[in-house]
Structures are given as structure tokens and as C-alpha cells.
Amino acid sequence: MKYLDSDHIRLSDDKNTVIILDQSLLPSREEYKSLSTVNEMYDAIKRLEVRGAPLLGIFAGYSMYVLARHYDTKDPIEFGKRFHEDSVYLNSSRPTAVNLSWALNRMEKVFIENIARGIPAVLEMLEKEAVMIHEEDIAMCRRMGEYGLTLLSDEDGLLTHCNAGALAASRYGTQLSPVYLGLEQGINFRLYVDETRPLLQGARLTAYELAKAGVDTTLLCDNMANYAMSQGLIDAVIVGADRIASNGDTANKIGTSQLSVLAKEYNIPFYVFAPYSTIDMNIGSGDDIVIEEREPEEVTTLWYKNRMAPLGINVLNPAFDVTKAENITAIITDKGVIKPPFAEKFTELFKKENNV
Ligand code: MRU
């Protein structure tokens, strides 16, 4: 994979498959996978071969286009029925990241608006929309990087959680966008990377992509954040987001919220990086965000040669938690830096964006 680029997700040359870098194999193996059926796509999301909120949106766009190319019917009603069924099925794979349903809705809207023009025209528009979702993401990540850099200083120590870098989005990533954009401009940060139990997205993915890009990177276990902060190593915490409620409460990888509590204790700024599309104005607070529960084996056995817990032990394995709006210093979107009070600022932003 070429870093700061986005070839880890793309259409095949014949446009019949979506090609992804299988993130479940990193960092040991860089293997690409071609997907063409809805079951393969659903499984790739479920097994975190493709993951990260914005990347799920990009993947959904390309997947719906590829699936539509394979429907062996010329009947627009039948075509539409299958398109909708596949969209609903993909959407059921993971509940927390809003970008998945957001992109699927965009693709369905394109379908509905163009089906009267015939199937070839619909396919052309679906491809355009999928590519647009991808290109918009690259531009949005860059803008987040520009806004992020206004809040950070050269040589700052930044603590990250999970992976919201190039692998989770495109090119610059969300959380890591100021880091990569900084590199281009000669601004360097010291990155402290939480390993992020149980699936180790920090150790396997963030440490991997940062080190490859030549960033000063130090890995730490999740329970070392307090120590790192107490030693004055951390100037800011930077995280991504899977869904942001209309009051600013933010769902992100499990463990994010405890970092926000610690950051408050040490008076360290806590910054959330997410595109505008991650803000879900349909929900009032974090209480309304559905948190994905995953298999107990991810905690007890998955990454170990031997079991790390007694057989039959009860396991709690929520994939995300909600950081309270009051613990967030600023939310950095592609539309600008948003500081509290988030509810009022989001309402203003949505009115402006929707010409209300
Ligand atoms: O379970 P994952 O690996 O998909 O979780 C990803 C995260 O929580 C990221 O921090 C979030 O999606 C933002 S990605 C830019």
C-alpha cells in the first residue's frame, strides 16, 4: 500500500469487483481481496476486513454499484427490488457508524432519481456517485487536516485511539489528517498510539501506517494513558468518530470515553475529527446510538496462541462507547472547527448547509 494515497479501496479495472486491502491481516500481511457478491461484502464488513466509518461509506458506494452491474434483469421494478434488498442487508452488518447508512441512502436516492432513464443510465450515475463519495472523502479529510493544524503546534505529543487514519478513510484519514498534512508542511508531531483492545486497531493499523509514513510513533497499552498524561507527554488527544448526536455526544471505539475523562482531569484538549456526514441530527443524544456488541472470543482468544481467560467466563465486548459532549474541546469537521455549545452550532451549520 502506498501511504497518503487511497489505493486500499478501489474498483477493479473491469468494474465487476470492489478491491480492498484486507485490514484483518495487517500488519503481518498486505493482501488485497476482490469482492463481487453481497455476502462477500457483508462478511468483509462484519470481519473488519474493511472498517473505519468513512471507509465503510466509500465501500458501500462501490459495493452497490458493483452489485447493480451484476443484476441479470432488465425489469426496472425487479432491479429496484434487488437494489433495495442488498442495501438493507449491507446496512444491517454494523449498526454504529452512520457513514454506512448515509452512503447507502445516497446510492438509493441516485437509483430512484434515475431509474426512469433506464438501467444503463442508472448504472452510469451509480458509478459517478460512488466515485464522488470517495473523492469527496479525500477532500474532506484534507480540510479537516487544515483546520486541525490551527489547533496544534509543532512537536506536540498527540495521543490516538483506534485507527482513524488513511486506512479508515482515504489518503489523510480523519484523526490523523493534521499529522499527514503536517508532514507535508514540515510540522512534526510525536504520536502516542493506544493499542486499542480487543482488536488492536491502534497497534496493528495506526502504528503501522504512521511508522510507514515516517512519523515519530510510540505504542502504549490502553491502560497507560494516565501515566503518559501524568508525565507530560501528551499535549492533545485526537480521535475519530462513528456517529455524533445532535448534542455533540460522540460514539467512537470502546475506550475513547475514558480518555476524555482523563484528558479533562489533566486539562488536556480532547479533539474529535469527523466529516460533517458523521453528525446525525436525527438523534438527540448518545443514549440513542446503537452500540455494536461483538463476539466474546475477540477478548478471550482471538489474538493469542493460548486462551487468555478461563473457559466459559462471561465477557462484555461492546465495540464502541459514547464520549459526552461536555468532555470534548472541539469537533473538527470539513466545515470547520466546532466548539461548544455543539447543539446550537450544529443547528446553525445544518440550516446553512441545507439552505433553511
Ligand atoms: O471497529 P472499527 O475499527 O471500524 O472502529 C473504527 C473507529 O472507531 C474509528 O475511530 C472511527 O470509525 C473513525 S474512522 C475515521
Residues whose N, C-alpha, C, O or C-beta is under 5 A from the ligand:
A	BS01	MRU	R51 G52 A53 P54 H161 C162 N163 A164 A168 A169 T174 Q201 G240 A241 D242 N252 K253
